[in-house]
Amino acid sequence: MWTIVVGLIIYFGMKYQYYLNEAGKREFDLIPLAKFVAVFPVVIGLVLRLPKLIIEIREKKQWTFDWIKFVVIGIPSLYIIVMS
C-alpha cells in the first residue's frame, strides 16, 4: 500500500512540475518551477523515510542526526539543486 502512495505522490508531483514548466514558458516566470524542483526531492525523501520513523516512534527509540552525512552529502546536493 505504501508503495502505491509513494508512486502516486511522485506521479502527481511530476504532473505538477510539467504544469509549472509549461506555465513558466507561457508567462516567462520560472521561479515557481525552480522552487518546486528544489523542494520536491526533499519531500520525496521525507515520505520515503516516514514508515521507518513511525516504527522508531512506536519503539520509543531516541532520534539521532548524522551531521557528517548531512555535511558531506546533503549540503553539496542542495547546492547543486539550487544552482541549477
C-alpha positions in Angstrom: 0.0 0.0 0.0 2.8 2.4 0.9 4.5 1.8 -2.5 1.2 2.9 -4.2 1.0 6.0 -2.1 4.6 7.0 -2.9 4.1 6.2 -6.6 1.0 8.4 -6.7 2.9 11.3 -4.9 5.7 11.0 -7.5 3.2 10.8 -10.4 1.2 13.9 -9.3 4.4 15.7 -8.4 5.8 15.2 -11.9 2.5 16.3 -13.5 2.6 19.4 -11.4 6.2 20.0 -12.4 5.2 19.7 -16.1 2.4 22.2 -15.4 4.8 24.6 -13.8 7.2 24.2 -16.7 4.5 25.0 -19.3 3.2 27.9 -17.3 6.7 29.2 -16.9 7.2 29.1 -20.6 4.0 31.0 -21.2 4.4 33.6 -18.6 8.3 33.8 -18.6 8.4 33.1 -14.9 10.5 30.1 -13.9 10.8 30.9 -10.2 7.9 28.6 -9.1 9.4 25.8 -11.1 12.9 26.3 -9.6 11.4 26.3 -6.1 9.4 23.1 -6.8 12.5 21.4 -8.3 14.5 22.3 -5.1 11.8 21.2 -2.6 10.1 18.2 -4.3 13.1 15.8 -3.8 13.3 16.7 -0.1 9.5 15.9 0.3 10.0 12.6 -1.5 12.9 11.8 0.9 10.7 12.6 3.9 7.9 10.4 2.5 10.2 7.5 1.9 11.6 7.8 5.5 8.2 8.1 7.1 7.5 4.4 7.7 10.8 3.8 9.5 10.2 7.0 11.5 6.8 5.7 12.6 8.4 2.4 13.6 11.0 4.2 15.6 8.4 6.3 17.4 6.4 3.2 18.3 9.5 1.6 19.7 10.4 4.8 21.6 13.9 4.9 20.1 15.9 8.1 20.5 16.2 10.2 17.4 19.6 10.9 16.1 21.0 13.1 13.3 24.2 12.2 11.4 25.9 15.5 10.9 28.8 14.0 8.9 26.4 12.6 6.3 24.5 15.9 6.2 27.6 17.9 5.6 29.2 15.5 3.1 26.0 14.6 1.1 23.2 17.0 2.0 24.8 20.4 1.6 26.5 19.7 -1.8 23.3 18.1 -3.1 21.3 21.2 -2.0 23.9 23.5 -3.6 23.7 21.6 -7.0 19.9 21.7 -7.0 19.6 25.3 -6.1 22.3 26.4 -8.6 20.6 24.7 -11.5 
